[in-house]
Amino acid sequence: MLKKASIFRSRYTTGYGVLVLISGMLVLSAIGMGLIWQFYKSEHRRALLEWQVVLSLVAESREKDVDAWLEEKFQTLAELADNVSLKAYMTDLANSAAPAENNGEAPQPVTAPDYLRILLHVTSEKSGFKPAEESENDDNEFALNKTAGIALLNSKREVISATRYMPEISGKLVDFVNSARPGEKAFLDIFSLDNENSFAAKKTKMIAFLQPVFSAQGERKPENQIGFVIGVLPINESLFSKLYQPGIPYADSETMLVRRVGNFIEYISPLIGPAAGQTLILDANTDNLDAAFLIASGGGFAEKTDYRRKDVLAVARKIENAPWYLIHKIDAETALKSFHERTRHMAIILVLISLLALITLFAIWRHASSLRAESAAKEYHEMSDRHAAQEKLLKLIADSQPDAVSILDDEGNYRFANLIAAMNAKMKPLEMFGKNIKSVLGANSSKKYLEGSRLALEKKSIISYLKREKLGKVTKVFQVKHIPLKEIPDPYNAQIRAGTLIVEQDISTAILERMRHEKTLRTLIETLTTVVDMRVPFFANHSARVSRLAKIIAEEMHLDRQIRETVEVAGKLINLGKVFTPEALLAKDGALAPEEMRKIQENAALSADLIKNIQFDGPVTETIRQSQEKLDGSGIFGLKAEEIILPARILGVANAFVSMISPRPYRPSLEVEKALEILLAESGSKYDRPVVVALIHYLNDSANDNSWLF
């Protein structure tokens, strides 16, 4: 009986041990599955972030090329609208359209001259405003493929001249021209013409660009617009070629242009697969459609389905010059293949181990588990190698970029840095990972980066600014962009943090080119000033003295840099109009008649007319034009008080003072005290009192060397 009890107890103990073992294995399996699930989610987020960075780089590059193509078309028409011969002809035509003063009869229609037609033809040939395929039978007007061209319209929307293949200005084109805001460029989104005889024109999708033409004598203001230049061209390979990104190292990707039309999504560019060569329009409410989601979100990144109902990873960027979006996508199956293989193998291994734990005894389970563990380790190493290869590929793409690219989390720690960013920090990319930016760049150098990242995360938008950095004897200028990222996976734990993608682009060459342009402009201004002031000895160095004194007054008033530079340049050019004034009048030694004095005063307005088409950073032209205005409205144009811009009021006081203390053929120079007495007496009525006070303050400061004034 004791033996039976012992056997029972032994069996009970053995059964209990097996039960505990099985229970323990089940618990361990459940814990393992939970850990695998957490690992799966972390790795999935990491893979998505890596692809978001890669796809974003390609999308931004293609978006810039598409916008540049559209801007090139606008610029072509703008240059045509600014053509001197074209503006002169259009101005004459506009003036002749008014009823004659003598008999009240309207002038007869004028045929566009040959040079104007040739100008339009040559411009359309060079700039691509022509059909992709010209008609075989040019003698048959009915068969002409009128799908592209350039036309010149007068203010009544009547065609003055047009290229041969330019569509008829009617229907949608008429509505487009009529809806354009006066004095501004306009863009007509994709359309086709139903009123054309040509079958090609009816089925061709086209876009149109519009630029205003301004009068040759007037300023570029809406009231001075006298016509339009309109360009039409089909959307074809010339545009679609900008979607191609050379050197993409991954397959199953596609770049396309899309737009939203009402409740529909229209795919503008050619598609791949079964929809190749077709115009595809889908309902915007199509479940999980990537294009609909990205357009509604204003761009960004998404894991959705595309028009083929395939799962994709996609990014979108808004096209600036057209109501389109550029989408760059890759099949999710291809992008996440390595990730899915790795997680699937790990899940299979875990299930096999769990099953073996439930159906085997301790010894068999122990032996089997060691074999499976060895197999799992091998599989894991193989998958790790594949994952490392994919990481190497993505890193190669990032390192091949000419710009510094890095990722900071919301605590300022580096989560990624490409080769350029690491070289700038004088470290290796892996050495930067996990380090705080303050320890890498220093507290002072890191302030701007931390502030930009904080603003980007706070405003949930891209923050951009310029950064200047001195490298030896050369100063480099960089454009820094902080792009907010909602999630940055941490490879060492499951914690998810927000952060920013930082891209630093070297724009030093563009800045240097602008500086060269400004230097050339200043040299030209100095030359013109010297030529004008040398005509009459009495005016020697007059412009330079006015320029310098105007700038000093602006500095005394603590005005900003743009106003100081504006009055300085305007002072040098104020006497440019004197090249048209007879030298005898400038050198007259007697008192000037009122009419002669008025001619001298009108030189400033003439100077402004001579430079009105030159682009300055500030209102140089208007400053010169208003410099002879008086606060009481007694000037040439009758402007009063605050109607006269501040730079013009400063220039007026500087010019008046220098003129008073300088000898003229008809009078000797005035004493400084006398000149200031006149300015003070007329301040408030003719001259701005704060400007006069600033001048007096400068002259009374004994620390200033005023010898250059006399």
PyMOL commands that set and color helices and strands:
alter all, ss='L'
color gray80, all
select helices_A, chain A and resi 2-81+84-96+114-127+141-143+172-179+199-203+222-224+237-243+273-275+290-296+332-335+337-359+362-399+419-424+429-432+437-441+443-459+508-533+537-539+542-556+561-573+576-580+583-586+594-601+603-611+620-626+641-643+646-660+672-682+689-700+707-709
alter helices_A, ss='H'
color red, helices_A
select strands_A, chain A and resi 149-154+159-162+186-191+206-214+225-234+253-261+264-267+280-283+300-305+311-318+325-331+404-409+414-417+463-471+474-489+496-506
alter strands_A, ss='S'
color yellow, strands_A
deselect
rebuild
show_as cartoon
